[in-house]
């Protein structure tokens, strides 16, 4: 069979299997095993266990469970509500200040936890009721938190960036640096829209209902928040300053976050610590299982010459490279509607990387583009994980209302992608300035 037709058959089979309800990792293993057995013979299956193990036999993968523990330790405390409260006290006089406070809290908590659902849950539990109490529409309250939570996969340290680095064999440190300025840019775009939307709606009632805080009240909450921010700053300094590897940095960061949670929030109970480790182990195993399964899936595509044929077909099109990038963005956007970010990256990045580098695009810049596309997928149906997290926090707000409220922020993400295409230095300048030009 022609490799391109075989690739189309693989794509259809993968969609059917994943929509059957099985987990992503199991679905990828089923498809890979079936196609290798049918088109390459039963003997090709003998290498699958070794391939699965080899995909996980990487020291860099240690950073994933460590960063997850780091985020789980923070998420298990009141750090999220305290962060929200601190920003609310400092930004109460800004137009749309409560929405801005929520978005700022989402950005900072995302940097600490690296998890979009955790960010939505931690900030949304306090932010949504408070915004509604002060007169903000339910759509604005829910949509801003849903969108703000997506920042967790872009602002470093990001598990998604680690997965991309492992899948494409690129520097994780450079990937983290590449996400800094775009992450700040996207946060500012969100905040700019929130301020404009508040002004456009004439939300006078919300402004009049804003609480008034003394300088003492503003400063007294900072000691509970600043230690966690200092840990994040220290982790990033150790990583970018060449003090330690990503895995070593993540391990120290995880330990410090657990210590901070114990000292600041009195998390002395062994049961609380067990919950942190249990949830971290569950999430880590899920991600590592997907990584191993994706390695087997990639081997199947390569063995059947699907990957090479797709790359050659795209290269033979001889289209403008920006047309090519537009097509790739559309593919990533659609894939993100149906699959979690980790699965999309592991399945597509090894195939797309040779294509985009041959077209003259920077792989670290492309990582940011991929991540923003995955962010859009987190707040768009049919999967839209953050939509369901928000609906679980505030069941009386319908999914339609959450979706309507989050759509302007999807526009901000698309604008960010356009700005990155016009000014790629937004993603490439910082990695080159700190770590030099990549060879």
N, C-alpha and C positions, 0 to 999 in steps of 0.2 A: 504493500500500500504506500502511496505517496506520503512522505513525512508531514507535509502541510495538512493533508486530509486526516492523517492520523492525529495530528495536533488538535484539529477541530473536534475530532471524536473524543479525545482526552478531555478537552474543555467541557464538552456537553456531559460526558460521564461524570466529571468532577462536580459540576453544578447539580446534577441529579442526585448524586450520592450525598452531598453536603445538605441539600434541601430535604433529604429523607429524615433528618433529625439526628444523625450520628454526630459525634464530636468532630471537630476539624481534623485533629491528628489521625483518628481512626479512619475518617473518610479518605484522607490522602494515602494512607497505607493500603486501603482496599483498592483504590484506583491504580496505584503503582504496582501492586502485586498482580492484579488482574491483567493489566496490559503487558507486563513483562512475561507473564506465563503464556499468554496467547500469542504474542508477536516475537518473543525472544527465546521461548522454550523454558521448561521447568528448571534447567540447570542454572539459569540466571538468578533464580530465587535464593540460591545457596549463599550469595554474598550479602543479602539484605540485613541479617543481624549484625554483621561486621560493619556495614555502612551506617546503620543506625547508631551503633556504639561510637564509631569514628566521628560522627557528626557532633556528638556530645563530649568527645574527648578533647576539650579545649579549655585551657586555663582561663581564658577571657570570659567563659560562661559563668565563672564563679561570681562575677560582678552582678549578675541578674538576681539571684536570690538575696545577695547582700543589700542591694538597693531596694528590693522589695521589703525586706525586714526593716530597713531604714524608714520607708514610707509607712509600713504597718505600725511601727512604734509611734510615729507621729499621729497617725490617724486614730489610734486607740485612745488618745488623750483629748483634752479640750483645746489643743493647740489651734485647730481650725476655727472654732467659735471665738477664741481669744484674739486670733489674728483678725477676724472679721470685726470684732468689737473695737480693737485698736484703730483700725483704719476708719471705722465709722466715726469714732471720736475726733480723729484728725481731719477728716474730709467732710464733716457735716455741713460746712458753709458753701461747698462747691455745688453748682447747679447739677441736679441729678446725683448729688453726693452719695446717696445710699446705694444706687446702682454702681457708681464708680467704686465705692468701698467694696462691694461684693466682687466686682471684677478684679480689683487689686488683690483682694484676699484669695481669690481663685488662682491668680497668677503666682502668688508667693507660696500658697499651699501646694500648688502643682509642682513647683520647683522642689519642695520638701518631700512630697510623697511620690511624684512621678506617676500617679494614677488618676485617670479621669473620673471613674466612678467614685473613688474615695473623695476626690475634691468636690464633686457635686453633692455627695452626701454630707460631708463635713460642713461646708459653707451653706448649703441649701437649707439645712434643718433650722438654722437661725435666720438666714438672710431672706428667704421667701416669706415667712410669716411677718417679719418686720416690715418688708417693703409693702406688702398688702395692707398692713395696719396703717401705714402712713399715706395710703392713697394711690400707690402705684398700681397700674393694671396687672392682672394676673399673668397676662402674656409677657409683659416686660419682666416681672419678677422671675418667672420660670425660665424664660428664654435666655436671660442674661447669665443665670447660673449654669444652665445646660451648655452654653457656648464657652463660658469661662472655664468650665471643667476640662474642655478639650486641650487647654494649654498644657496640661500635664504630660502630653506625649511629645511636646516640642521643646519646652524650656528645660535645660539640663539640671540635674542628671535625669536622663530619659531612657527607660527600658527599651522603648521602640528604636531609639538611635543605636543602642547596644546591639539589638537584633540585626539592624541594617548593617552595622559594622562587621558582625560575624558572617552574615550572608554574603557580603561583597568583599570581605577581607580588606576593609579600609580602617583607618585609625579612629578609634572610639573617641580619643581626646579631640581630634579635629572635628569630628561630628558634633560633639557637645558644643565646641566653640562656634561652629557654623549655625547652631540653633539659637545662640544668645540674642543677637541683634534682630533676627526675624521674630523671635519670641517677644521681645520688647516692642517691636513694630506692631505685631498683631494685637498685643495688649493695649497699646495706645489707640489703634484703630477701633477696638471695642469700646474703649472709654470715650473716644471722640463721638462715636455714634450714640452712646448713652446720654452724653451731655446734649447733643443736638436733638435727640428724640424727646428728652425731657422739656427742652425749650419749645420744641415744635408742638408738643401736646399742651403746653402751658400748665404744667403740673404744679400750680400754685398751692394746691392743698397739701401736696407732699412736702413742698418747701416750708409751708407754715407749720406743718406738724413735726419738722425736724427737731430732734432733741438738742439741748444746749449743754455743753460740757465745759467745766472749768479746766484750767491748765493742769491742776493737780490730778483730775480724773484722766486727763490725756496721758500723763506721764506714769501714773501708777500701774497701768496695765502692761507697759513695755517690758519689765523684767521677765514676764511670763512668755514673751514672744521672741525677744532678741536672742536668747541662747540657741534656739533652733535655727534662726537665720544665720547666726555665727557659725554653727556647724556646717550649714550648706556652703557658706563662703569659704570655710576652711577646707572642705572637701574639694571644691572647685580649684582652690589655690594649690592644694597638694597634687591634683590631677594635672593642671595646666603648667604648674611650675616645675614639673619633672621630679617631684619629691617621691612619688609612688606611682605604681601602675593602677589602672582602673579597678582591678580586683582588690588590691590592697587598700586603696582609698575607700572603696565601698564597704569593706569589712570594718575599717576604723569608724566610718560614718555610722554604720549600723549600731556598733557598740556604743558610740557617743549618744545616739538618739535614744537608745534604751536607757542609758544612765540618766539622760536629761529627763526622760519621761518619769523615771523613778523618783528623782530628786525634786522636780518642779511640781509634778502632779500626783506625787505619792502613790505611784503604781507599785506598791510593795507586795501585792497579792500574787502568789505563784500562779493562780488561775488566770489573772490578767496577762501575765507573761506567756503562759501556755497558749492563750487565744492568739496573741501576736505571732508566735512561732507556728502555730497550726495553720492560720490563714496564710502566712507567708509561704509555708511549705506547699500548701494546696495550689496557690497561684504559680509558684516557681515550677512545680512538677508539670502543671498544665502547659506553661510556656516552653519548657524543655522538651516535653513530649511532642509539641508541634514542631520544634526545631529539628528533632530527630526524624520525624515523619516527613518533613519538608525536604530533608536531605535525601531520603529514599525516593521521594517524588521527583526531585531534580535529577537523580541518577537515572530514573526511568526515562525522563524526557531526553536526556543526553544519549542514553544507550539506543534509543529509537530514532536518534537524529532529528528530533522535533525542535530542540533549542537551536541547533545550528541552522536548520532550514528556515525557521522563522527569522533569525538574524539576517541570513542571506537574502530572504525575500524583502525584508524591510530596507536593507541596504541597496537592493536593486531598484527600489522605487524611484530613487533620485529626486525626492521631493525636497522642498526647502526645509531646513532643519527646524524652523519654528513651526511649520505645519506638522512635522514629525512629533515635536514636543506637545503640540495641541492634541494630537491623537493619543499620545501616551497619557496625558493628563485626563482625557476623557475616559480612557480605560481604567486608570487608577480610581477615578471618581466613582465609576459604576461598580468596580470591584469592592470599594469601600462601603457601598450601600449594603452589601450582602455578607461581607466577611470581616472579622476583626483585624485590626492593623497588623498584628504580628503575622497572621497567616498570609495576608496580601504581600507583605514585604518579603517573607521567606519564599513565596512562590514566584514572585515577579522580579525581584531585584537582581538575582543572578542572570536572568534572561535579558533584562533591560539595560543593565550596566554596560556591557560591551557596545550596545547600540548607541547609547547616549554619549559615551566617550568617543566613539568613532565619529559622531556628529559634532564633536568639539565642545561638549558640555562638561562642566566640572562635576565629578561624582559627589562631592560634599554639598554643592549647591543643589544637586538633584535630590539628595537625601532630605533636604528641607522641603522641596516641592512635594515629594512623596508624603512626608509627614503631614503637611497642611491638607493634602487631599484626604488623608486618613482622618484628620480632625473633622472634616466636613461629613465623612461617613458616620461619625459618632453622634451627629445630631440630625441625621436624615433617615427616613424610613427606607426599607422595612425593618432593618436591624436597629440602628440608632440607639445604642446602649444608653447614652446619657438621657434620652427622652424618657426611657422607662424608669431610670433611677429617679428622675425628678417627679414622675407620676407616682412613684412609690412613696416619696417624701410628702407630696401634697396630692392625695388621691382625688380631691375635689376639683383640681385643675386637669382638664381633659388633655389627652395627647395632642389633639388638634390645637389647643391653646398654646401648649409648649412649643409645638412645631412652628406656629405662626410667630411666636415671640423670638424664636431662634433664627428665623430666616434672614433678618437683616445682618446677623453676625456671619451667616454663610456668605453674604455679599462682601463683608469685610475680609473674609478669608480668600475669596476669589480676587479681590483687589490686591491683597498681599502677594498672591501668586503673580499677578500682572506686574507689580512693582519689583518683585524679585527677578522677573524676566527682563525688565527694563534696566534694572540696576543689580546685576548678579553679585557685585561687590558687597551688598548687604549680608550675604552669606559667606563669601570667600575671603573678605578682608581680614576679619579677626583671626581665623585659623592661620593665615599666612603671616600676620603681624606677630603672633605669639609663638608659632612653631615653625615658621619659615615656609618656603614654597614646597609643596609635596612633590616628591620625585616620581 
